[in-house]
Amino acid sequence: MNWELIFTITNNWALLMWLILALAPRRDFVMTSVFYGGVSLLALAYAVIIIPLLTGMIDGGSGGGTPDFGSLAGVKALLATDGGAVVGWIHYLSFDLFVGMWVARNADKYGFARWIQVPILFFVLMLGPLGLILYLLLRFTRHNRVADAVVPQ
């Protein structure tokens, strides 16, 4: 398999979906397109690759063998191959985009301006869980401020 080509295509496709998520109007059509055209296609690419990779039907660059997810050495061995690195990256791309969609929709629901959302979405794209925790902290702060304003003292 041409792992470099698969990496380039999936990476560029995910970046396009992130740009749409960050900059396009959040209409139903746009969000549905990012979900099915982005998250779902990346998840499908992952599924199409991971099953034959794990069953040894395709060579991930290590000469075959069943990966051992029960040990750090086994996970390192899988990710050290071209196929393992690419499929691991597609896994990140798909799940981070899914989380980014949730953050964007939730931020819209709570009334966060887009200029606040874009840096948070960048952190979700680049650092996944750190971006999510930043958003959750921001939302917690906003929610508590709104709750304090509503409840008479």
ChimeraX attribute file (.defattr): number of C-alpha atoms within 10 A of each C-alpha:
attribute: neighborCount
match mode: 1-to-1
recipient: residues
	/A:1	12
	/A:2	8
	/A:3	17
	/A:4	11
	/A:5	11
	/A:6	16
	/A:7	18
	/A:8	12
	/A:9	12
	/A:10	21
	/A:11	17
	/A:12	12
	/A:13	16
	/A:14	24
	/A:15	16
	/A:16	14
	/A:17	22
	/A:18	22
	/A:19	13
	/A:20	16
	/A:21	23
	/A:22	21
	/A:23	12
	/A:24	12
	/A:25	12
	/A:26	15
	/A:27	9
	/A:28	9
	/A:29	10
	/A:30	15
	/A:31	20
	/A:32	13
	/A:33	16
	/A:34	22
	/A:35	19
	/A:36	12
	/A:37	15
	/A:38	24
	/A:39	24
	/A:40	17
	/A:41	17
	/A:42	24
	/A:43	18
	/A:44	14
	/A:45	17
	/A:46	20
	/A:47	15
	/A:48	12
	/A:49	20
	/A:50	20
	/A:51	12
	/A:52	13
	/A:53	22
	/A:54	18
	/A:55	13
	/A:56	15
	/A:57	11
	/A:58	16
	/A:59	18
	/A:60	26
	/A:61	16
	/A:62	13
	/A:63	9
	/A:64	15
	/A:65	13
	/A:66	11
	/A:67	19
	/A:68	14
	/A:69	12
	/A:70	8
	/A:71	10
	/A:72	10
	/A:73	12
	/A:74	14
	/A:75	14
	/A:76	15
	/A:77	16
	/A:78	26
	/A:79	18
	/A:80	15
	/A:81	17
	/A:82	19
	/A:83	25
	/A:84	25
	/A:85	19
	/A:86	25
	/A:87	25
	/A:88	15
	/A:89	16
	/A:90	24
	/A:91	18
	/A:92	18
	/A:93	25
	/A:94	23
	/A:95	17
	/A:96	25
	/A:97	26
	/A:98	18
	/A:99	19
	/A:100	25
	/A:101	21
	/A:102	13
	/A:103	21
	/A:104	23
	/A:105	15
	/A:106	15
	/A:107	20
	/A:108	14
	/A:109	9
	/A:110	12
	/A:111	11
	/A:112	15
	/A:113	10
	/A:114	16
	/A:115	10
	/A:116	12
	/A:117	18
	/A:118	16
	/A:119	14
	/A:120	24
	/A:121	28
	/A:122	16
	/A:123	20
	/A:124	24
	/A:125	23
	/A:126	14
	/A:127	13
	/A:128	19
	/A:129	14
	/A:130	14
	/A:131	22
	/A:132	21
	/A:133	14
	/A:134	15
	/A:135	23
	/A:136	15
	/A:137	12
	/A:138	15
	/A:139	18
	/A:140	12
	/A:141	12
	/A:142	15
	/A:143	13
	/A:144	11
	/A:145	11
	/A:146	11
	/A:147	11
	/A:148	11
	/A:149	10
	/A:150	9
	/A:151	7
	/A:152	6
	/A:153	5
